[in-house]
Amino acid sequence: QTPSVSILAATDVIAGQTDNLGFGPAGAPAALAGLAYGNKVLNGVKAGAAARIDNSVNYGHALALSATDSARSHIQFRSTMTDPRDDEYAHGSGEMRFDANGVLWFCVAAGTPGTWRALTTPTSSGALHVIDPIRVYDSRFNEGPLGDGFNRTIDVSDAIDVTTGSVTMADAVPAGATAVAYNLTVTNTAGGGFLAVSPGDADELTASTINWSNTGQQLANASFSTLDTDRQLRVFAGGGSTDFIVDITAYAL
């Protein structure tokens, strides 16, 4: 392997220096340039640090970036890469990818393709995606009230019509979502009781999410919960029975 690295003075020029991602015109000067093509490339640019020379915060970094007021930025990502969750290759924890859709991903667990979390997207800040509220479940359309000692697993991936219960948007909470912000409403209550919302693979309830005290009440409460890998929640009931409705306002990816 021959490294593709050029170390230049600020005024030096490489004739014809360019790349296929549009980082600069031919002949533009660079202090450090690395460009590598092909399916056998090890790394475009690689940096490593073995030890600190003292306790100063300025030393011991594998890569340190500095910019003056006249610089445009510290680092720029450009990419034609796809969503890493669709990748057929193995990845390791700590990898980062900026895909062609403008999403910055971080790999949190090794695997093929590994477990990835979105750090930022064109429409969100961090992993939490705030969306226009959608209804994903209403027991009045099919399964009816949930009673004392019973539980029900519900799918929160699709948005449904509030008047008919039919699906209006598939995968409104997309595959890979790990948690949701939701609004839980109880209606047609009987007696006094509670509902507890947990991830879809939970074996038992750990805390109540909403409580009611009388027959015929209609109450709502907002909360967060993690999901199972199938984008499901499990709802446990205690005391009386009730119909219930679940609306989603955000999801974590």
C-alpha positions, 0 to 999 in steps of 0.5 A, spaced: 500 500 500 502 506 498 500 512 502 496 518 498 499 523 503 502 530 501 504 535 506 505 542 503 506 549 506 500 553 505 503 557 499 504 550 495 500 548 490 499 541 487 498 541 480 491 538 478 489 536 485 482 535 486 477 529 488 471 526 485 467 529 491 468 536 490 472 539 495 476 544 491 478 546 484 484 543 481 491 546 483 488 548 490 493 548 496 492 543 502 496 542 508 495 535 508 491 531 502 489 524 502 485 521 497 484 513 496 480 509 491 478 502 490 475 496 494 482 495 497 484 501 501 486 501 508 484 508 510 484 515 506 488 518 512 490 515 519 492 518 525 494 515 532 496 517 539 500 512 544 501 517 550 500 524 553 507 527 554 504 531 560 497 533 563 496 539 558 489 539 555 493 541 548 497 534 548 495 527 547 490 527 541 490 523 535 487 528 531 487 536 533 484 541 529 485 548 529 482 554 525 482 561 525 477 567 524 478 567 517 477 559 516 470 556 514 470 551 518 474 545 522 471 540 518 467 538 512 463 532 511 461 530 503 459 523 502 455 519 496 455 513 502 448 510 504 445 509 510 450 505 514 444 500 517 443 498 510 450 496 509 453 489 508 459 490 511 462 489 518 463 495 522 466 497 529 464 501 535 466 508 534 465 509 527 462 515 524 458 516 517 455 522 514 451 519 508 448 522 502 442 524 505 445 529 510 445 524 516 451 524 521 451 517 524 455 514 530 456 506 531 455 504 538 456 496 537 460 492 532 456 488 527 454 487 520 452 492 519 452 494 527 448 498 531 448 506 529 445 512 532 443 518 528 447 524 531 444 529 527 439 530 521 437 535 516 430 535 520 432 534 527 437 535 532 441 529 535 437 522 536 430 525 538 426 527 532 420 531 533 414 530 529 407 532 528 402 528 532 400 522 529 395 517 532 398 509 532 393 506 536 385 506 539 382 500 542 375 502 540 376 500 533 378 493 534 380 490 541 376 494 546 377 495 553 383 493 557 382 490 564 385 488 570 391 483 570 391 483 563 396 486 558 396 488 550 402 489 545 401 494 540 405 496 534 406 504 534 410 504 527 404 506 523 399 512 523 392 511 523 386 515 521 383 518 528 376 517 525 376 510 522 383 507 525 385 505 518 393 506 516 394 513 513 402 512 513 406 506 514 413 507 518 411 513 521 415 511 526 421 508 522 425 502 523 431 502 528 427 507 532 429 506 540 424 510 543 418 514 543 414 520 546 407 519 546 400 521 549 396 516 553 389 517 553 384 513 557 376 513 555 370 509 557 373 508 564 370 503 569 371 503 576 378 506 578 385 503 575 391 504 572 395 503 565 402 502 565 406 503 558 413 499 557 417 496 552 414 491 547 418 485 550 417 487 557 415 481 562 412 485 567 410 493 569 414 497 573 411 503 574 404 506 572 403 511 567 396 514 568 391 513 573 383 514 574 378 514 579 371 513 577 367 510 571 366 514 565 372 519 566 377 521 560 384 523 562 390 524 558 398 523 560 404 525 556 410 520 557 416 517 554 418 509 553 423 505 550 421 500 544 422 493 543 426 491 536 419 491 533 417 498 534 412 495 540 409 497 546 406 493 552 400 496 556 399 493 563 392 494 566 390 494 574 384 495 577 378 497 573 378 497 565 378 502 560 379 503 552 385 507 551 389 511 545 396 512 543 399 518 540 406 519 538 409 526 538 417 524 537 421 518 536 429 517 538 433 514 532 
